[in-house]
Amino acid sequence: MNISQLHVLVVGGATGGAATALLLARAGARVTLLEKVAQPRAVGAGIALAENGLAVLESFGLGPALAAHGRAVAIPLIVDARGRRLIAPPQPTPQVRMFRRSALQGLLLDALAAEPRIERHFGAEVITAERDGRVTARVDGRTVEHRADLIVGADGVHSRVRASGRFGARERPPGIPYLRALVDVDAAQGVEAWTGAGIFGSFAVEGGTYFFASAGARACRRAIEQRDLPNLRAVWARTYPPSIPLLAAVRSFDDLILNRVLRVECRQWVDGRLVLLGDAAHAMAPNLGQGANSALVDAAVLLDELRRAPDLAAGLDQYQQRRRPAVADVARTSATMGALAELTNPVARWLRDRLLLPLASRLGGDRTSRVMQEKTATLLAIGRA
């Protein structure tokens, strides 16, 4: 089909939505982007981009900027609270770049602003999206209606596009809380520790350290519920001493970003002129670091299948057939990893730690390519075509 004849409306301006808008616009489509956050440059903590996500962004010219702002790390070694290896990265070890999310978002926003085929609307909250291509949004207290040939729901785990259509969505109840923060100290461990209190990981980013922690233990959950930062520090200090300088650098509980794991599965990703992408279609546990990366792969594959197809309906159908099984496999593996990581019972952890080698072997070799979902060369070629 002729991409240049399409008017595409992208709902959501985060990583997946911004990449979708850029890929389609540079392929010739006219794109309207709606983002509910009025000032999106300052949001988030840290983000890891793997080879698949990096390839998509590099395909439309962000390679030098990504190299300047990202910190290269290997897929992390998984250790216990004493630093003993539990799972080693697969060989050869795929590379990952860690970013401040605000820095990555800034790069994408600058690219959006420089693309003449993209019309941007920030502070635009979508109310409904119709399968015939109509979208109703609220901007500055006014109700505005848009029409498009295709509406891409890249609006996250609480997607309004998904709620408006018939996608057979299944939302699993929120799981345990995760804490994330950026601190201006150089105390990154470069590992992910599976401890009696849950997960604790830290990695270097531009100008500091990004760390994350789960709340698998009762004491952690209680400290979070009470917003008790000193108690939270004490719990982690007892369980995992490398956490001490990182949590000490957090000035107040409000500096921590708190969210709960929510998984989303959809029976279909397409309803008429509506199509889902990223967390709107397949929110997953964070334990493989493939949430944002999978959204970027979605964006590239969507463009690839639209180009190949004789018409819009055929392209959307091929997109979901190509992406749903691959993402479902990653989501299942990530959930399994998360369940293993969050074991807090000492006996269960003892058994887990002695049964990890078979799991590690299954994650190596071909398993790594399945986690990446598409070949790097394929993803680079789609955006450069």
N, C-alpha and C positions, 0 to 999 in steps of 0.2 A: 504494500500500500504506500501511498505518497504521504510521508510524515508532514511535509510542508503544508498540507491541506487541513491539518488538525488544529483545533483550538483545545488545549488541555488545561484543566484547572487542577492544580495541586494543592491539597489541603494539608498543611504542616510544613514548616520551614526548617526543621532540624536536619540532621545528617542525611537521612534517606530522602526526605522531601526535597531538600535543596539539590541533592545530586540528581534526582529525577527531573527536576525543572531544568537544570543545566544540560543534561544529556539530551532531553527532548528538544529544547530550544536550539541547541547547536546542531541537531539533526534537521532543523527547519520548522518545527512546530511553533505556533504562537502559544505562549504559556502565561497563565495567571496564577500567582502564588498567594495563598491566604495563610497567614500565621497569626494565631491568637495572642502571642506574646508581643507586646508593643516594642520592647527593647531586648531582643534575643541575644545580644552579644555577651551578656554577663552571666549567662545561666550555666549551671552544672559544675562538676568537679573535674574528674579525669576521665579519659577514654582511651582504650587500646584499639589500634587498627592493625589487623593482621594482613597477610599477603593479599587476600582476596579484596578486602576493603581498600587497601592502598592502591591496588591495581586499577580499581574503578576511578578513584580520584586522580591518579596519575594520568589516566586516559584522556582527561580533558584539561591537562596542563598544570595541575597543582603539585607536580613532583618536586620542584625546587623549594617551594614554600613548605611542603610537608617535611622535607629534609632539614630545613632551617629551624622549624619549631618543634619537631618530634624528637624524642629520645629513643634510640634503638635499644631494644632489649630482646633477649631470647624468650621463647615460651617458658614460663617460670617453672623452676624446680618446686615440687610440692614436698614439704617437710612436716615433721611433727613439732610439738612445742619445744623440744630440745634441739631442733635443727637437724634431726636425722632424716635422711631421704626416704620418702614414701613412694613417689612416682617421679621418674626422670623424664625429661622431654624426649619426644621421638627423635630419631636421627635419620637424615640430617635435621637439625633443629630449625624450624621455620622462624623467621624474624618478625618481630612486632614493634610498632612504634607507639610510645605513650605520649599523649598530648593533654594539656589543659583543654577541657572541653570548650571554654570560651575562646581559646586561640583557634581551634579548628573551626568553630562556628564563625569566627571573624573572617577566616579565609574564604569560607563558603559564601558569606554575605557579600564580601567584596566581589567575588566572582559573579554572583547574582546581579549586583548593581551594574557590572560592566557588560552584561548581556542585553542587547537592545530588544530581543524577542520576549523578554520576561517582564511582566507587569507585577509589581510587588505591593501587597497590602498587609501591613503589620498592625496588630491590635484588632484583627478581624476574626471574630468568633463565629464559627459555623454553627447554625441552628439545625438545619436539615439538609440532606442531599437526596435528590430524587434519581431514580434509575433512568429517567429520560434526559438527564444532563443538567437539571436545574439545582442550584445551590442557594440557600438563603443564609445570610450572615448578618451579624450585628457589628457595626463599626461606629464608635463614638455615640452610642445610643440610638443610631439609625439602623433600620432594617434595609439591607441591600440584597438584590437578587442577581445572580450570575447565571449564564448559560454556557455550556461547553459541549464539545463532542465527546470528551472523556474526562471523568473526575477521578483523580488518584487520591485515595485516602491514605496519607502518610502521617496521620495525626495521632499516632501513639496508642498506648495500651487502652486508653479511655476514648477511643475514636468515635467521633460523631458520625463520620461516614459509615462506619460499621454498624452503629446503632440505627442508622436510617435505612439500611438495606437488608436483604434476605441472604445472609451468608452462613447460616447455621452455626453461629459462633458459640463456643463453649468457653466460659471464663472460669478457671479453677479458683477456689478461694485463696485470698492472699496468704502467702507463707510467712516465714520468719522475717523480721526486719533486717535490713542492711544499712550500715552507716558508711558514708563516704566523706572525705574531706581533703582539701589542699592545705598544706602548711608550708611556710617559708623557711624550712630547715632541710639540711642535707642529711637525712637519716634513713634513706630508702634501703630496704633489705634485698629487694629484687627476688623475693620468694613469696610463696603462698603457704602459710602454716595452717595445718588442720589440727586444732587443739581441743581441749576439753571444754572450752567456752565457745567454740565455733571457728570460723575462718578469720585469719588476719593476714592481709597482704599489703605490701608497700612497694612503690616503684618511683624512680626518678622522673620528674617532668621538668619542663623549662622553668627554672627559677625556684625549684622546691621539690616537694615530695607529695605524691598522691597515695593515700592509703584507704583501705576499706576493711570493714569488720562486720561479721554477722552476729546474730544474737541467738545462738542455739542453746545457751545455758540459761537457766532460770534467773541467776543473778544479773546477767546482762539484760535480759528482758525487763526485769524490775527497775534497773537503773535507767533504762530508756523510757519506760512508762512514767517514771518520776522525774525525768529530765535532770538526773543527778550526775553531772559530769565527774565530780570527785570520786563517786562510787564506781562509775564506769571505768575510770582510770585505774582504780584499785583492783577491780576484778581482772582486768587485762594484765596489770603488772604482776599479779600472782601467777597468772596462767602463761603469759608469754612476755618475758622481760623486754625483748626488742620493741615492744609497743610503747614503752615508757616515754622516750623523747618525742614521739609523734603525738601522742595524746596530751603530753605536757604543753605542746605548741598550740593546742586548740584553746582559744581564749574563752569561749562560752559555748553552751550547748547549741545555740542558734547557728554556730559556724559548721555544725554537722548537717549533712544532707541525709535525711532518713526516708527510706522507702521499703515497701514489702514486695517480695517476689510475687508476681501475678502472671500465670501462664494463660495464653489465649490460643485456642485452636479453632479453625474455621473449616466447615465442610466444603465451602467453595470460596474463592477469592473474588469472584466476578458476579455482579448483578446488573444486567443491562449495561449502562454506560459507567457504572461504578466499579472500581477495582481497588483492592487493598494492597498495601505494601508495608514492610517493616513490622513494628510491634502491633500495628492495627490488625495485621493478619496472623502474626505468629509470635507474640511475646513469649519469651522463654527465660528459664533460670540463667543467671549470669556466669555460670561456672566454666564455660568454655570461651567466654569473651566474644561470642559471635552475634550478639544482638544487633549492634550498629553495622557490623560487617555484613550480616545477612541482608539487612535493609539495602545496603549499597549494591550487593549482588542482585537483589530484586530489581533495582533501578536499571541496571545494565541489561538484565535478561528481558525486562519489559520492552526496552527499546529494540533489542535484537529481534524479539518475536514480532513486534509490530512491523518492523522493516520487512521481515520474511513473508508476512501474511498477505493474502489477497484483500482482506478487509479487516475492520476493527474487531468484530466479533471473533473471527478466527485467531487473530493475534492475541487477544486476551485469553482465549481458551488455551492456546499453546503455552502462554506465560504461566498460567496456574498449573498446567500439567507438568511443566519442567521444574517449577519451583517447589510446589507443595511437598512432594516426597523427600526432596533433598533437605528442606528445612525441618520437616518432621523428624527425620533421622537425627539431625543435630540437636533438636529440642529434647528428644528422648535421652540422648547421651548426656546432655547437660544436666537434665533432671536427675539422672542416675548419679553423676558426679556430685551434685549438690546433696543428695540424700546421704551418700557415703561421707562427705565432708562434715556434715552436721551431726554425726553421731557423737553424743556426749557421755553415754554410759561407758565406764572404763572397760568392762568386759567386751562390749560391742566394738569399741575402738581397738582393743587388743586383737580381736578376731579380724577386724577390717584390715589392720596394718599387716597382717600375715597372709592376706588374700589379695593383695593389690597387684602383685606381679602379673597374674593373668589379665587383669584389667589394663595394666600398662601396655602389655603386648598387643592387646586389641586396639589400643589407641595409636599404635605406631604404624608405620608403613602406609598401606592403603587407607587405613582409618584416618590418617591426617588429611589425605586428599578428599575424603568424604566430608570432613569437617570444613574444609575450604570450599566445597560444593561445586566450584567451577575452576577450570584451569586459569592460571594467571594470564597466560598468553591470550586466551579467549576474551577475558574481561578487558585487557588492554586494547585488543582489536576492536571491540564493540564501540568504545568511546572515541576511538581515533578514526573510525570509518567515515 
